[in-house]
Amino acid sequence: MQARWRYTGCMLGTTYDSQVCSAARALEWVGERWTLLIVRDALFAGATRFSDFHKGLGIATNVLTSRLDGLVQAGIMERRGYSQNPELYEYLLTDKGRELAPVLVALTEWGDRWATPDGPPVLYTHTPCGSEISQQINCPTCGEVHDLSEVGVRPGPGMPADRAARMNDGLNR
């Protein structure tokens, strides 16, 4: 008898509660593709209104509504009314949202290298001088990190003590 694969209904959870990792927790807020594209358009294309995002992204209105609501709830965007009749809102990035700019630049650089065979479709530039910008990993003591093998991991203050101990045990082997 041949074994058959059968879907059991198990899916990836909607939260990363078991992960003690800031990247995993951040993905709870911005890990869905439309969410990052909305933030990208707010940061770099000047989109603020529902119609701006809808037109620029071609996203279904129900999905856009859900993602904008989630960004507001997460404190990444702020909803402000700009018309009472009809009732219309604009969506403005908060400091928390604007701080996603380096993440988007880094993700774009990765995509430019690995996902765009004809070269970068967009270049991010420093407006005052016109030079292209890039996102880099830096050491605050000695400068830019050129070799990722020099990047290490150690428990931080938010790591539960039992996991920190296991992590330290693994690092000391």
Summary of the structure (lengths in Angstrom):
residues: 173
radius of gyration: 20.8
end to end distance: 45.9
largest distance: 70.3
contacts: 359
relative contact order: 0.09
helix: 43%
strand: 13%
